[in-house]
Amino acid sequence: MISEKITRKELIDQHLMQAGWNIANKALVVEELLIATTKEYIDYVLYAKDGKPLAVVEAKKSSRDAELGREQAKQYCQNLQKELSIDLPFCFYTNGNDIYFWDIGNYPPRKIYSYPSREDLERLRHIKKYKKSLSHEFIDTKIAGRDYQVSAIRSVMEAIDRKRRDFLLVMATGTGKTRTTIALIDALMRAGIVKNTLFLIDRIALREQAIEAFKEYMPNEPYWPKFGESTISKDRRLYISTYPTMLNVIRNEEQTLSSHFFDLIIIDNSLMICDLK
């Protein structure tokens, strides 16, 4: 039977390293951190560039259900928040095989397949702290002003405020799907709900049409790819791509795009919030 120590060394440490969390760098990761007030030891604490804890990772040996660490991890996050007077850290619990992420107070725990990078968690922390409610966010009717378009966008925005993450809009050809999507993205960005958005389509011709639409209705937002770009740039906010192109980016180890990089993914005509908030 594999012990927790071996699970941590052979599985958890490696998964953290793959996401850029160098276990040997104490500015990034501290193991067995003592909470002085409660005399508890946290398996891993992940740190932001400002030196504040970003996340807690609770480890269980691989033969046990990762879910057994859920309440313990929550307790560590809350006790660490009290001791250091910081924002509530993000919460992970794992048995080395299954990884769960929990943004306590915002969304229920969910299974993930790799850890976010430091940059991902810092972005999510910023979104969490500064995002606004969508209940009073206006919809730019110059982008999408038909009644059914506004109604669809408002329905999604209201559901986001209710902590929903997945959405499907079914719209017939000629009803302005792209403009509806752009108006939704515009509102979400103004409210600080999302930063990085991926718009996926299945044909190059449709990608070029989408790029022209984004350039017309969101002219001040930097997008990828611009003409001649093949390597992905991480300093944009809009990413407009075909499925094969994005698959090539994901498979290219030199481009090292985190699986948590996008806050909003729009798949063809399906709208899906898939961020970590």
C-alpha positions in Angstrom: 0.0 0.0 0.0 1.4 3.4 -1.0 1.8 5.8 1.9 0.9 9.4 1.9 4.6 10.4 1.9 5.2 8.3 -1.3 1.9 9.7 -2.8 3.1 13.2 -2.3 6.6 12.6 -3.6 5.7 10.5 -6.7 2.4 12.0 -7.7 1.4 15.3 -6.1 4.8 16.9 -6.2 5.1 16.0 -9.9 1.7 17.4 -10.8 2.5 20.6 -9.0 5.8 20.8 -10.8 4.1 20.4 -14.1 2.1 23.5 -13.4 5.2 25.5 -12.5 5.1 25.0 -8.7 8.7 24.3 -7.9 8.5 22.4 -4.6 12.1 23.3 -3.8 11.4 27.1 -4.1 10.0 28.2 -0.7 8.8 31.5 -2.3 6.4 29.3 -4.3 5.5 26.3 -2.2 5.8 25.6 1.6 5.2 22.1 2.8 4.0 21.3 6.3 3.1 24.9 7.2 2.2 25.3 10.8 -0.9 27.3 11.7 0.3 28.6 15.1 -3.1 29.3 16.6 -4.6 25.8 15.9 -1.3 23.8 15.8 -2.3 22.3 12.5 0.1 21.5 9.7 -1.0 22.2 6.1 0.4 19.8 3.5 1.1 22.4 0.9 0.6 26.2 0.7 1.0 27.9 -2.7 2.2 31.5 -2.7 1.6 34.6 -4.9 4.3 37.0 -6.0 3.2 39.3 -3.2 4.2 36.7 -0.6 0.6 36.0 0.4 -0.9 32.4 0.3 -2.9 31.7 -2.8 -4.0 28.2 -2.1 -4.0 25.3 0.3 -3.5 21.7 -0.9 -4.6 18.8 1.3 -3.1 15.4 0.5 -4.4 11.9 1.1 -2.6 8.7 0.2 -3.6 7.3 -3.2 -5.5 4.4 -1.7 -8.0 6.7 0.0 -10.8 8.8 -1.6 -9.7 12.3 -2.2 -13.1 13.5 -1.0 -12.0 12.6 2.5 -9.8 15.7 2.6 -12.6 18.1 1.7 -13.6 19.4 5.1 -10.1 19.3 6.5 -8.8 21.4 3.5 -11.7 23.9 4.1 -10.8 24.2 7.7 -7.1 24.9 6.9 -8.1 27.6 4.4 -10.4 29.3 7.0 -7.9 29.1 9.8 -5.1 30.4 7.6 -7.3 33.3 6.6 -7.9 34.2 10.3 -4.3 33.8 11.4 -2.8 36.0 8.6 -5.8 38.3 8.0 -5.8 37.6 4.3 -8.4 36.8 1.6 -9.7 33.2 1.8 -7.2 31.0 -0.1 -8.3 28.7 -2.9 -8.7 25.1 -1.8 -7.4 21.9 -3.4 -7.6 18.3 -2.1 -6.2 15.3 -3.7 -5.0 11.7 -3.4 -2.5 12.1 -6.2 -4.8 10.7 -8.8 -8.0 12.8 -8.4 -7.7 16.6 -7.8 -10.5 18.7 -6.6 -10.7 22.5 -6.7 -12.9 24.6 -4.4 -13.5 28.3 -4.4 -15.1 28.3 -1.0 -18.2 30.6 -0.8 -18.5 31.0 -4.6 -18.7 27.6 -6.3 -19.0 24.0 -5.1 -15.9 21.7 -5.4 -15.2 20.3 -8.8 -12.8 17.8 -10.2 -9.9 19.1 -12.3 -7.1 17.4 -14.2 -4.1 19.6 -13.6 -3.2 22.4 -11.2 -3.5 26.1 -12.2 -0.2 28.0 -12.5 0.6 30.9 -10.2 -0.4 33.3 -12.9 -3.8 31.5 -13.2 -4.5 31.7 -9.5 -3.4 35.4 -9.3 -5.7 36.2 -12.1 -8.6 34.4 -10.5 -7.9 36.0 -7.2 -8.1 39.4 -8.9 -11.3 38.5 -10.6 -12.8 37.2 -7.3 -11.9 40.4 -5.5 -12.9 43.0 -8.1 -15.7 41.5 -10.2 -19.0 43.3 -10.1 -22.5 41.9 -10.0 -24.1 41.6 -13.5 -27.5 42.5 -12.3 -27.0 46.2 -13.2 -24.4 45.8 -16.0 -25.7 47.2 -19.2 -25.8 45.4 -22.5 -24.5 47.3 -25.5 -27.5 47.2 -27.9 -25.3 48.7 -30.6 -23.7 45.3 -30.8 -26.8 43.1 -30.2 -30.0 45.0 -29.8 -32.8 42.7 -30.9 -35.2 41.8 -28.0 -34.4 38.0 -28.2 -30.7 38.8 -28.2 -30.9 41.0 -25.2 -33.1 38.5 -23.4 -30.6 35.6 -24.1 -27.7 37.7 -22.8 -29.5 38.8 -19.7 -30.5 35.2 -18.9 -26.9 34.1 -19.0 -25.8 37.1 -16.9 -28.4 36.4 -14.3 -27.4 32.7 -14.1 -23.8 33.7 -13.7 -24.8 35.8 -10.7 -26.5 32.7 -9.3 -23.1 30.9 -9.6 -24.0 28.8 -12.7 -21.1 27.9 -14.9 -22.4 26.2 -18.0 -24.8 27.6 -20.6 -26.3 26.6 -24.0 -27.9 29.1 -26.4 -29.7 27.7 -29.4 -30.2 30.2 -32.1 -31.2 29.7 -35.7 -29.0 30.8 -38.7 -29.3 34.5 -39.3 -30.4 35.5 -35.8 -27.0 37.1 -34.9 -25.2 34.5 -32.9 -21.8 36.1 -33.2 -23.1 39.5 -32.3 -24.9 38.1 -29.3 -21.8 36.4 -28.2 -19.7 39.5 -28.6 -22.2 41.6 -26.6 -22.1 39.0 -23.8 -18.3 39.0 -23.8 -18.3 42.8 -23.7 -20.5 42.9 -20.6 -18.6 40.1 -18.8 -15.3 41.9 -19.4 -16.6 45.3 -18.2 -17.9 43.6 -15.1 -14.5 42.0 -14.5 -16.0 38.5 -14.6 -13.6 37.3 -17.3 -10.3 38.3 -18.7 -9.2 35.6 -21.2 -11.8 34.4 -23.7 -11.5 31.6 -26.3 -13.9 31.6 -29.2 -13.7 28.2 -31.0 -15.0 27.6 -34.5 -14.6 24.7 -36.9 -13.6 26.4 -40.2 -10.9 28.9 -41.1 -13.5 31.0 -43.1 -15.7 31.3 -40.0 -12.7 32.3 -38.0 -11.9 35.2 -40.4 -15.6 36.3 -40.2 -15.4 36.2 -36.4 -12.2 38.2 -36.3 -13.7 40.9 -38.4 -16.8 41.0 -36.2 -14.7 41.3 -33.0 -12.6 44.1 -34.6 -15.7 46.0 -35.5 -17.6 45.7 -32.2 -14.7 45.4 -29.7 -11.9 47.4 -31.5 -9.9 48.2 -28.4 -9.5 44.6 -27.2 -6.3 42.8 -28.2 -6.9 39.5 -30.0 -5.0 36.5 -31.2 -4.1 35.6 -33.9 -3.2 38.7 -35.8 -2.0 38.2 -39.4 1.0 35.9 -39.6 1.0 34.8 -36.0 1.5 31.1 -35.4 2.8 31.0 -31.8 0.2 31.9 -29.2 0.8 35.1 -27.2 -0.4 35.2 -23.6 -0.8 38.9 -23.4 -4.2 39.1 -25.3 -7.7 38.9 -24.0 -9.5 37.5 -27.0 -8.4 34.3 -28.7 -10.3 33.3 -31.9 -9.3 29.8 -33.2 -10.3 26.7 -35.1 -10.3 23.4 -33.2 -7.2 22.1 -35.0 -5.2 25.2 -34.3 -6.0 25.2 -30.6 -5.2 21.4 -30.4 -1.8 22.1 -31.9 -1.2 24.8 -29.3 -2.2 22.5 -26.5 0.0 19.7 -27.7 3.0 22.0 -28.3 5.1 21.7 -25.1 7.1 24.8 -26.0 4.0 27.0 -25.9 3.1 25.8 -22.4 -0.5 27.0 -22.3 -2.1 26.3 -19.0 -5.3 24.3 -19.1 -6.7 27.0 -16.7 -5.7 30.0 -18.9 -9.2 30.7 -20.3 -11.9 32.2 -18.1 -14.6 31.8 -20.8 -14.8 29.3 -23.6 -17.3 29.7 -26.4 -17.6 26.5 -28.4 -19.1 27.0 -31.8 -22.5 28.3 -30.8 -22.5 27.0 -27.3 -21.6 29.4 -24.5 -19.7 27.8 -21.6 -18.3 29.4 -18.5 -15.3 27.3 -17.6 -13.2 29.4 -15.3 -12.1 28.7 -11.7 -14.1 31.3 -9.9 
